[in-house]
Amino acid sequence: MGMPFELNTMIVTKGREKRVAENLFLLEKEGYRLYPIDIPIDVRKTIDSDTSGTGVIKKVEWQNNSTWLTYQLISLNSTN
């Protein structure tokens, strides 16, 4: 029997990210997802929103039908 699995090429936060350190964030996503590690990818609030920055995923963990991402924000697009 297989398990549902998703391949993602951007980080969509929906405002649920938690700051761990200055530019390091932790995010829980529902289901099992695979992300590229150590490669800069877009960070967005929603899938249809503009890019809010660029992040590099440092760690991906799967447990209890959830994916936990630890990522570093390397650039931030600001409207200021």
C-alpha positions as CSV (number, residue, x, y, z in Angstrom):
1,M,0.0,0.0,0.0
2,G,1.4,3.4,-1.0
3,M,1.3,6.7,0.9
4,P,0.2,10.1,-0.4
5,F,3.2,12.1,-1.3
6,E,3.8,15.6,-2.7
7,L,6.8,17.3,-4.3
8,N,7.0,21.0,-3.7
9,T,9.3,23.7,-5.3
10,M,8.3,26.7,-3.1
11,I,7.6,27.3,0.5
12,V,4.0,28.5,1.2
13,T,3.7,29.6,4.8
14,K,0.0,30.8,5.1
15,G,1.4,32.8,8.0
16,R,2.1,29.7,10.2
17,E,5.9,29.9,10.3
18,K,7.6,30.2,13.7
19,R,10.9,32.1,14.1
20,V,13.6,29.9,15.7
21,A,16.5,32.2,15.3
22,E,17.2,35.5,13.5
23,N,16.6,34.2,10.0
24,L,15.7,30.6,10.8
25,F,12.1,29.4,10.7
26,L,10.1,26.3,11.5
27,L,7.0,25.4,9.5
28,E,4.6,22.4,9.8
29,K,2.8,21.3,6.6
30,E,0.0,18.7,6.5
31,G,0.9,15.5,4.7
32,Y,4.2,14.1,3.5
33,R,6.0,16.5,1.2
34,L,9.4,16.5,-0.4
35,Y,11.4,19.8,-0.8
36,P,14.8,20.6,-2.4
37,I,17.4,21.0,0.4
38,D,20.2,23.7,0.2
39,I,18.8,25.3,-2.9
40,P,17.2,28.8,-2.9
41,I,13.5,28.7,-3.5
42,D,10.6,31.1,-3.3
43,V,8.8,31.8,0.0
44,R,5.2,33.0,-0.3
45,K,2.3,33.6,2.1
46,T,-0.2,31.9,-0.3
47,I,0.3,29.9,-3.5
48,D,-1.1,32.7,-5.6
49,S,0.6,35.7,-3.8
50,D,3.8,37.4,-4.9
51,T,7.1,36.1,-3.6
52,S,7.8,37.5,-0.2
53,G,11.4,36.3,-0.2
54,T,13.9,33.5,-0.9
55,G,14.6,30.7,1.5
56,V,16.9,27.7,1.8
57,I,15.6,24.6,3.4
58,K,18.0,23.1,5.9
59,K,16.0,20.2,7.3
60,V,12.9,18.2,6.4
61,E,11.3,15.8,8.9
62,W,8.3,13.6,8.4
63,Q,6.1,12.4,11.3
64,N,2.5,11.7,12.1
65,N,1.3,12.6,8.5
66,S,3.1,16.0,8.8
67,T,6.2,17.5,7.2
68,W,8.3,19.8,9.4
69,L,10.5,22.3,7.5
70,T,13.4,24.2,9.0
71,Y,14.4,26.9,6.5
72,Q,16.6,30.0,6.5
73,L,15.3,33.2,4.9
74,I,18.2,34.5,2.8
75,S,16.4,37.5,1.2
76,L,13.2,39.4,1.9
77,N,11.2,41.4,-0.7
78,S,9.9,44.5,1.1
79,T,7.5,47.1,0.0
80,N,9.2,49.8,2.1
